[in-house]
């Protein structure tokens, strides 16, 4: 094990002892410490190939085996990095924050239970969106998922990192209703009504009695979620809406100021996302078909691409779900609102139960084709996301876009951006697509990202999730009260995880054991 990555203070002999203990507890077929195993669990989109390499991985298949693994980790002080399926691409994938950690791979835990009367599914973390979709279709259940652009991932894992989908249930983390969690000490707790033995309301009432803990385990390193209840959307009677394209970059202001009030009124219940031309084009073509010039694309090339595919500078898909008569009435309001701001294209769409369905994110169908965008530059493609939160204000959104677009040009990168609506906020998702085989390009990514963080910080805008490389940087930007929130997080961390074995550094939360590893 001479070439194995090791956490600070570890020896190869100690890690070998821990490996043998894992094999004894779980079985050798669930323990992976060969060189190929370590490569398999690295971040496929890593900016710096040398960081975040694991020592190995283990793959328990039950909560009891997770407890056994945690007990061994405490015995040997081995840091564990839990993953659900490891498909959080652009944010770290399967790799740990602290190099030398052992990946706790939960992808073999795939049980599904369904309360069809109430639309509550109880899942283990290895259940992916395709798995759950197939289960629903097989059992002819009248419910829809809310899938993200990369549906390879875990349903629970996506919600634990505040991932989003495209239907009215799109903010997936809001759909948790009770969890089963293995704490860093090995104890198991159930949150909400799950703390009450045999409660039939565990998946129906999210709060229980006393403090509500579900969100404490979201984007944290306070426990390992081995089971969770989630609410699903009942299949609607009808779906109506429109795909709308706008011609100019400046049209973003009117789009935000028109859609925002409809969202806040809950007339528009989905989570729509305004995307620029490249979000659409990058799954249809590649850059080399248009130019071989380095640097950001000029307006003439952008215009040619848009003309070929008949896409606007910005596009948005708006959908209404529910009773057909209600949708018809609301559609008239939506159509007038969008027509009043002069789109270049407005394409209606409609569906009623019993008709053939479009298979897309708007109908909760799992998909992976948006990942085609990483082939934009050619080579070994990858991306990371820079995603600050903004108010739903058209002027502020346009200013944020203009600042960011200028930075993309400054760093010679093609701009792919979007503005996704919550009920009161916007998430400005900027995909930094790159070619890992282009060293000059890769050398620009880190300073580019840090510049964007600084720009957003100057406006009071913080990120809602980030890549492993920037967890400390983003956590540091939440600086009110001298970093009071981070201090609180780390007090809780040290109380729940006295040996600091669970996901050190996750979301910038470091246990005392590894507080020297913090980097910004």
N, C-alpha and C positions, 0 to 999 in steps of 0.2 A: 504493500500500500504506500510505497514511497512517493508516488506522484499524485496521491489523492489530495484534493483541497481540504484544508483543515481549518476549523474556527480558531480564533485567538486562544493561545494557551493549551491547545490540544497537541497530542502526539499521535503518530500513526498506530502505536501499540494500543493506546486507549480507544481509538476509533475501531480498531479491530476487535477489541473486547466487546464494545457496544454492538457491533455487527453480529457477533456470535450470539449475544443475548437476544437481539431481535429475531435471529433465525430460530432460536430455541422457543421463543414465545409465539411467533407467527407462522413458522415454517419457512424453509429456505426458498420456496417458490414465491414468497411475498417480500423478499429482500433483494435489493439490486445495488451492488457496489462495484460492478465491473466498469472498465473504461467506457465501453459503449453505453452502459446505463447512464453514466454521468453526462455523456454527450447528449443523450436523449432528453435529459431533464434541464438542459441549458436553455436560455432565452433565444429563440430563433430570430428575433428582431433586435438583438443586442446592439447597442452603439459601440460599446467596448467589449470585445470578445473575452477579455481577461477577467471581467467582474462577474460576481453572482454565480459562480460554479458550485454545484452541490457536491457533498462528499459521497452521496448515494441516495437511495430512496427505499421506502417501505410502503407496502400497499395492503393495509388491513381491510377486512371485509365485514366487520361487525363493530358495534360500539365497545364490546368487551375487548376486542383486539386493539382498538384505539386506546383504551384505558391501559392495556398492558404496555403498549408502545410508550405512552406518556410516563408510566412508572419507570421504564428503562431509561428514558431520556433524563429523568430527574436523578436516577442513580449515577449515571455517567456524565451528567451536565451536558448532554448533547442537544444542541439547538435543533428544533423541528420546524419545518416550513409546510403548513397544511395547504394543499390545493384540492379543488373539487374535481376538475378535469384538466386543468392547466391550459385552457384555451383563451385566457385573458390576453390575447395577442395585442401588442402595442403597449402593454403595461407591465410585462415581465413574463407572461406565459407560465411555464412550469418552474422557473428559476427562483431561488431564494434571495432575499435582500442581503443577508449575511453569508458570504462565501464560506463553504465548508459545512453548512447546515445539511441536515438530512431531510429530504422532501417526504412529507407524509401524504401520499397519493391516495385520495379517497374515491377514485374513479370506479373502483369495483363495488362500491356500495350503491346499489341501483334499485332498491325496493320502492314500489309505488303503491299507495293506498288512496282510494278516491271516495269521497262522500258526494255522491251524485246529486242528492237532494239539495245540498247547500253549496255545491261548487267549490269544495275545499279538497285540495290534493295534499297528501302527506308524502314527502319525498326524502330520499337520502341524497347526499351531495353528488354522487356519480351519475344521477339521472340528467341527461342532456335534453335540450329542446326537441331534438328529433325523437328521442325515446318517449317523451311525454306525448308528443303529437301522435306517434304511432299507437300508443296506449289508448288515447282518446278515440282515434279512428277505429281501432280494433273493437272497442267496447261501445262504439256508437254513442258517445257521450255528447250532449249538446253544449259544449264549452269550447271557447277559443283561447289560444295562448296569446301572449304579447312578446314576440320574438325580437331579438336584436339583429343587427346586420350580419354578425357572425354567429350562427346558431349551432355551431359545433359545441358550444360551451355548456356548462352546467346551469340549470334553472336556479338552484340555490346560489351557486357561485356568482352568477350575474347579479342577482339581487343583493348579495353581500358586498359587492363593489359598486352598488348604486347604478348598475347598468339600466338601460331603458329600451323599451320597444315602441310600437307605433299605434297601438289601440288605446281606448280609454283607460286600460289598466297598464299603461306603458311605464309608469314609474314603479318598477318591479319591487323595490325595497318596501314600498308602502303596502304591499300585499302579503307581507309576513303576518302570521297570526299564531305565534307560539313556536318555540324551538326546543330541541333537545341538544344540550351542549356538554361536552367533556371539558372541564376546567383544567388549567395547567397542572393542578395537583392530582388529577385523575378522577376527581369527583364528577358525578353526572347530575345536572340540574335540568328541569323542564320549566320553561318560562310561561308567563300568563296563566291561563286556567290549567295548564299542564302540571302546575304545582299542586293541584287538587286531584287526589286519586280518583281515577275512573270518570273524570268530568267529561260529559258529552259536548261541552262547549269549548274545548281546547282550541279548535280551529275556527270558532265563531266569534269570540270576544278577545281582542288582542291584549288587554291590559292586566287582567287578573286583579289581585289585591296587593296594594303597596306599589313600590317602584316597578315600572315596566322596562324589562331588560332587553327586549329584542334588538333595538337599535344600538345597544352597547356592544353587540357582537358584529356589527356592520363596519367594515373597513378598520377593524381593530385586531389586536392580538391577545384578547382576553379569554378566548376559549375556542374550541373546535366544534363547529356545528355539525352534528351527525344526523339530524333529522329536522325538518321544518314543515309547518303547515303554510300553504299559500292559497290565496283566493284567486279563482279564475273567472273570466268574464263569460256570462251566459251567451250562447249563440244568439245573435240578434235576428229579428224578423227581417230586417232589411239593412242595406248599407247604401249610402248615397254620398257623393262628393265630387271632387274635381281635382285635376292636375293643372296647375297654373304656372305659366312661365312669364318672367319679366325681363326686359331688354337691357336695362342699364344697371351698373353697380349702385347708383344712387337710389334705385327703387327699393332698396332694403328698408329705408326709413318708413316709407308708406306701408310696406308689407307688415313690419312689426307693429306699427301704430294701428293697423286695421285688424290684424289677427289677435293681438294682445287683449283688447277689450272683450272680444268674443270668447276667448279662453277664460278670462277671469269671470265672465258672466256664466260660464259653464254651458253656454250654447254650443260651443265647440269643446267636446269632452276628451278628445284624443290628445296626443302629444306630438303635434306637427313639427317638422324640421325644415327650415329654409336652407337649401344647399346651393352652392355655386356650380357653375357649368362643369367643373372638373369632377365633381362627385358623380355626375352622370356619365361624362365622357370616358373616365378612366376605366370603366367596366366594358366599354365598347371599342376602344382603340388603345394604342400605345404611342408614346411621344415620338419614337423614331419614325413613325409613319408621316410625321408632319415637319420635323426639323432635326438637324444634327447640331444646331448651335448650342453652346453652353449658356448658362444663365437662365433667368426666368423668361418664360415665353412672352413675346411681344404681342401687342393688340391685334396685329394682322393675322397671326397664327391662331389666336383665340377666336377671332371672328370666323376664320375658315372652318375650324372644328365645330363651332356652334351652328354655322350654316349647314354643314353636312348632316348633322344629327337633329337639326331644328330644335335646339334647346336655348333657353334664355340664359342671361348672365346668372340669374337666380331662378330657382324653381321650388315649388312647395306642393305637397299633396295633402288635401284636406278631406277628411272623411267624417260622416255622421253615422251613428249606430243606434239601432233600436227599432221602435214601432214604425211601420211604413208611413202612416199618416203624420206622425210627428216629424219624421225626417223630411217629408215633402214640404211641410210648413217651414222648417228651419232652413232647408236648402234655399228657399227664396231669399231669406235674409242673407245667407252666406254668398249667394250668387250676386246680389246687388252690391254687397260690401266689396267684393273683389273686383267687380266690373267697374266700380266707381274710381278705382286707382289705376285703370287703363293697362291691363296685362297685354302682352303680345300674343298670348295663347291661353285659352280656358277650355279644357277638355272635360266634359261631364262624365261621370261614371255612376252606374247604379246596379244593384243586385238585390234580389228578393229570395228568401229561403225557398229552395227547390230548384232554383236556376243553377247552371254551371257557375262555378266560383273561380275568380282569379286567384292564383296561388302567389301571394305576396305577403310582405310584412303587414299590410293593412288588414289581411284576413287571418293573421296569426300563424302563417305558414313558415316553418323553419327554412332558412336560406343561408347560403354561403357565398353567392356570387359577388356581393360587394367587396369581398376580399381580393377580387381580381385587380382592384386598384393598385395593389403593391407591385404589379408588373409594369406600371406606367413607365419607369425609367429603364426597365430591363435588368439583367443581372439577378443577383439574389435580393429580391425586393423585401422591404420591411417598412414599418412606420411606427411612430409614437404619436400620441395625441396631446395637444395643449388645449385645455378646456376650462377657461375661467367662467365664472358666473356673473351675469349682468342683470340689471333691472329690465323689465319689458318696456323699453323706451326707444323709439325709433332713432332719435338723434344720437343717443349714446351707443346704440348698436352700430350705426353707420360710422361713427367716430372710431369705435373699436375695430371695425373692419378696415378702415383706411389706415390706421396705425399698423395693424398686423400685415396688411397687404404690402405696405411699404417695406416692412422688415423682410417679408418673403423675397421681394425684389432685391433688397440689399444683400441678402445671403444667397442669391442666385437659385431660389427654389420656386417651383410652381405651386400656386396657392390652391389648396383644397380646404374649404371652410364651410361651416354650417351654423345655424342658430336654431337650437331646439327649444321649444316652449314647455315649461312647466306651467303651473297655474298662475304663478306670480313672477317667475324668473325666466331668464334665457340662459342656456348653456351654449357658449361659443366654442364649438368643437373644431379645432384646427388640426388636420391630419398632416403630419410632416412625413411625406413619403420619401424614401431614399433607396439607393442602390448600394448594397453592402460591398459590392465589388469595385466601387468607385472611392478610393481613399480620399481624394480631394473633397468630394461631397460629404463623406462621413466625418471629416475633420471640421466641417462647418456646423454640424447638428448641435453639438453641446453648446457652443457660444450662442447660436441662434435661439435655442430653447431658453437659456438663461436670460437672454435679452427680452424675450416675450414675457417671461415671469416678471421681470423688473418693470416692463411697460405696464402690465396689468396691475401690478402692486401700486404703482403711482396713481392709478385711478380708483383704488380701493377694491379691485376685483381679484378674488382668490380662486384657485382651481378646486374642482370637486373630486378629482381622482387624478393619479399620475403614475408614471413609470417608476420602477424600482430605483433608477438612478437619481430621481428627483424627489423622493419621499421626504428626505430631510430638508431640502430646499423649500418645498411647498409648506411643510409643517412650520418651518421658521417664519414664513411669510404671515402666518396667523399669529400676530405679535401683540395683540391688545393685552394690556395689563402685564407687560413684560413676559409674554408667552404663558399667561395663566392657564390657558386650555391645555397646552402641552404638559405643563407641570401637573395638572389634575389627572390627565391621562396616565402619566408615569407613576403617580401615587397609586392609582388603581392597579396599574400593571404590576408594580412591586408587591402589592398586597395579595393579588390573585396568583402571581407567578414568582414566588420568592427566589427560585433558582434561575429565572430568566430563560427558560428553555423553549418558550413558544413564540416563534416568528419574531425574533429580535429585529427591531427597526421597522416593522410593518407600520405604514402611515406615519413614519417619523417617531414612533413610540419605542423608546429604548429602555430596557430594564437596567438597573444599577450594574448588573454583571457585565454589560457590554456598553456602558455609556461612553467609553472612549472611542467607540466605532462611529459615532455620529459624524456626518459630513454634510456640508452644504455646498 
